[in-house]
């Protein structure tokens, strides 16, 4: 761990020109946060050494056994240090920590030996630094002496050895995951944003062995060339939004509420005309709000996980092939509702009732540019903790309303609920109130719906309420399906998504299509935002843009346009369904409606190319790719 800290300092010093205006406070946060990623990398690299060390066998004290362990320790950690130090000089070419994609970059090189020798000559000082570090590491390792066993009694030895082995395994798991809580997901590259003041600081927080290991099994997004020219591509589809409306900017507050696992199946307002026999809904208050809102029958998520929802809702970036926050490009510079509205003087905040850092949401909120994050730590009352995921929705939504009431207007805030997450438990006082239905999630849907009602009742008495645009959606549809109509390629992504403005005359329930990535451009469109920006969705307030939706399922790309759902495997279209009239997707029209297939496939290819190529080039903002020797300016 000490040597990894030295590597982090050397990484900064070798590349100091890329991190201007560094402060002691900023560096302290980076150094402390980096310890979590160093620990994970060190444990992963030393897993064989640790296993052979903790085995409850007396042979491990034999000099030959210890000599083998010594060389395993030196070789594995020597490789880790070499990889880490290599980025001291390689970073200036990529401007990101090296990931597994480096293998594909050099797989076709015929003169790798010559390249390596040239690299050795040009960057001799990097190699010299590595050999110095390796020498010191080996010298330190030789100081470690092992003798034993200390317990001569066999029963005592084996009993204590087994007990210690179990404790060490438990600590190992917590170390590589980044925590011990049930709600803690294994840390990945995107979690580094939690300790980064600006996106490029992520590269200081991380270490290269961790970046390589965490991307080893991840799908690699690759560039495609369906369209030969940028002009032809942009004519079909572009994520560049250039506002043409000259109306005055509206400084309305914006509140987005993301409901955990809220499938459209649970919401009665969406199912009135779906032909479901004996249908029952579980969200009466959401139903009442929908009656006063801009709503679309076919509202879809852009992913199937909570981590997919954050970039989709906040940055209008979908998850294609691999969740964006788990991809090699999660440290790319992005524009978001938070960053764009801050330029207009908005205060921005993100609320999640789970333990801080849970599911990587705090890290992504930081990367997206939110001013403040409010989690379980800020709530500061463990009496309202559900014991697993976080603060009960009712209490946290009341805290949300009261905290918003302290903000100076205009403000933008997003809240993510937690209670409707498995294992679907209720506060003791409501166990006899919300009876639910056939599925365990039904009772927690009723409870969260009630919690939203209580929040809106509290908020409605506050001075900012009438000047606020509310957006309600879900992170994803749940895997628990009761009505088999939703057991389909469109049902898996069907979620509520609607826009509510107190006092407006909105009561529109359209038969059209809307998706999570439409939220950001629609909010900006509603506010009459007047500057260009990047977003993969559409502004629903602009009738000139054709409604569409995209997502990725079962290794195929899906496009929803008009009445049709097209499935495309990257090379050819494999299915076309009239999903509005053929809800069970029984009839594949891919060979019968070639005109529809051609038009939809063309737009889908354009979407994929704009997504993949811009992701690889770190070209997700109007600032274009970051500058560097091998980067092309926009």
Order of alpha helices (4+ residues) and beta strands (2+ residues): alpha-alpha-alpha-alpha-alpha-alpha-alpha-alpha-alpha-alpha-alpha-beta-beta-alpha-beta-alpha-alpha-beta-alpha-beta-alpha-alpha-beta-alpha-beta-beta-beta-alpha-beta-beta-beta-beta-beta-alpha
